Amino acid sequence: MQKETRIFDLLDNYREKWPTQDVALASKQDGEWKKYSPFEYHRLVTNVSYALIELGIQPNDKVAIISGNRPEWNIMDMAIMQVGAITVPIYPTISQDDYLFILSNCEAHFVILEGVAVMNKIQAIKDQLPNLEFVYTMQDRNGLPYFQQLVEVGQTHPHKDELIQRKAAIQTTDCATIIYTSGTTGTPKGVMLSHSNILNQLSNLRNTPDPKSKLAFSFLPLCHAYERMLVYLYQDLGMSVYYAESLATIADDMREIHPTMMSAVPRLLEKMYEKIIQSGKKKKGLERSIFEWSVKLTERYKIDPSKRTWLYNLKLKIADKLVYSKIRSSLGAERFDVIVSGAASISKKVNSFFSAIGMPVFEGYGMTEASPVIAVSDKSKGGREVGTPGRALPGVEVTTSENGEILCRGHNVMMGYYKNPELTKEIIDEDGWLHTGDLGHIDAQGRIFITGRMKSLFKTSMGKYVNPEIIEEKFIESEFFENVVVFGEGQKFAAAIIVPDFTALKNWCQQHKIAFKSPIEALNIKEVKERIAAEVKKYNRFFGETEQIKRYALVSDEWTVGNGILTPTLKVKRKVVQARYDSLITSMFV
């Protein structure tokens, strides 16, 4: 077994360390799980590497993958890196203009894609991309060459000696990937990460899962640095990786495979929580009382066992037998070891709930430019606490600037932005500190606490600073609010655009015998408006006069990744919301 100095070394070591592992990667195809053993995974990667060499792909050429999660994604990624080329992962949900910008900027020579919509977008701009020589699809689309044909090219044109030479020439400090940040604002920026950047992450996270944790479930996009790094970690630990068929099938897929680990973004955990709570409200009599008592118990949950009394632990054990075990069973989560939550802060209520019911949440913090993890909860004393991602990874320094911005320095800091040294100098200072743009503080134990984004802060006309993200995070704890975005720059007060949770609202209407025909009609019902007003008043009590939402507008639009309002990790694009509802926002301040 060789030392892992390049990401593709994981592949050889996987096969050698866990030769009896049946499944390395799996995904649903036509309703059945298609499984790849470590040996099959290795064989396919080797053949695709041969094919890329045969087609003329050279070291440092850029190869783009535009696809959802599937084993072929991993196979392409490893093959690209083995031949010395650079993987450029791109979301399959962005606009044609964004594809044109990214593929032009990185000068991609080869693209492999999934889906007819993406294929049509790439075909439409191909003539504007002089460097783009090859466009393949993941499956046969009756026109373009496809993945299986790429494998066959490699089988018939093996380049064994050249592949050995190319792999040997790759250094740990070489660029492995360029990840274009989706972000919530601005033009995409190409983050260059080395093999070393990512492998250092893995060495620091190996002790997070229990050694018995052997089945990972993945549904967040592999295009995102966070999920991609975790999938590398799963492979490093010899775990089987099962990909969800779609976001809509997450619950069904989990019940089939019974995973031991997965990652999630807070919004998805919040939705799971809300669905569980709504199902509890449908119970009757004693059963409902026991359910509500059990949920209430989770609000006082302490991760540190020494902070829990024997009486509380006894109640927790009873609640587990009566309620929590049934919730886990309904989710296929009977064997859960870790849920890693990242990409945004998670509410204490939701974190405490899942941790208390036996689905432990470990909070992570970072950004693509940090490879991507800066800090993550761990199992050491004081290393895991609700409300903080814990301490920085070993080898990573963190501090705060005079204005409260979190800075980090270490092996995780990116190589720089591709073709943009000026922008690189803006975010990485002369002393090597990466300026995260996040506000926060570090406690005496070295644990990081995030309080918001610097760019999100605004000042009212009265000269008071308001952190909208703190307000928004509190308000969406309500079962009635799906999304809340607060505005007020230069105004006398704060106002908000609110998207109600129409599932919760519909349930409420049914309970109160109020006709619910459609979301847009519901917002005009007097009782609904009064209920929303009461909820706004309830959550305003958590804030001072300056921060309270004085006016708000309810909208019935669905905010999705597809319509550009949410990022792929389900964060709201504030500037997009501001532009989309400009006149509505203006009217609230008249």
Salt bridges, closest charged atoms under 4 A:
GLU4 OE1 - ARG206 NH2 3.03
ASP9 OD2 - ARG6 NE 3.04
ASP12 OD1 - HIS42 NE2 2.76
ASP12 OD2 - LYS167 NZ 3.54
GLU40 OE2 - ARG43 NH2 2.77
GLU54 OE2 - HIS157 NE2 3.97
GLU54 OE1 - HIS159 NE2 2.72
ASP61 OD1 - HIS109 NE2 3.48
GLU72 OE1 - ARG70 NE 2.98
ASP77 OD1 - ARG228 NH2 3.05
GLU107 OE1 - LYS419 NZ 3.64
GLU114 OE2 - ARG70 NH1 2.59
GLU133 OE2 - HIS109 ND1 2.96
GLU162 OE2 - ARG166 NH2 3.03
ASP236 OD2 - ARG206 NE 2.44
GLU245 OE1 - LYS28 NZ 3.90
ASP252 OD1 - ARG255 NH2 2.49
ASP253 OD1 - LYS28 NZ 3.51
GLU256 OE2 - LYS28 NZ 3.16
GLU270 OE1 - ARG267 NH1 2.70
GLU274 OE2 - ARG267 NH1 3.81
GLU287 OE2 - LYS283 NZ 3.71
GLU292 OE2 - ARG288 NE 2.84
GLU299 OE1 - LYS296 NZ 3.71
ASP320 OD1 - ARG328 NH1 2.70
GLU334 OE1 - HIS258 ND1 2.85
ASP337 OD1 - LYS379 NZ 3.79
GLU385 OE1 - LYS307 NZ 3.86
GLU397 OE2 - ARG409 NE 3.01
GLU405 OE1 - HIS435 ND1 3.30
ASP429 OD2 - HIS435 NE2 3.03
ASP438 OD1 - ARG453 NH1 3.08
ASP443 OD2 - ARG447 NE 2.98
GLU472 OE2 - ARG574 NH1 2.87
GLU477 OE1 - LYS474 NZ 3.32
GLU479 OE2 - LYS281 NZ 2.49
GLU482 OE1 - ARG267 NH2 3.51
GLU482 OE2 - LYS271 NZ 2.50
GLU535 OE1 - ARG531 NH1 2.87
GLU545 OE2 - LYS550 NZ 2.57
ASP557 OD2 - ARG580 NH2 3.84
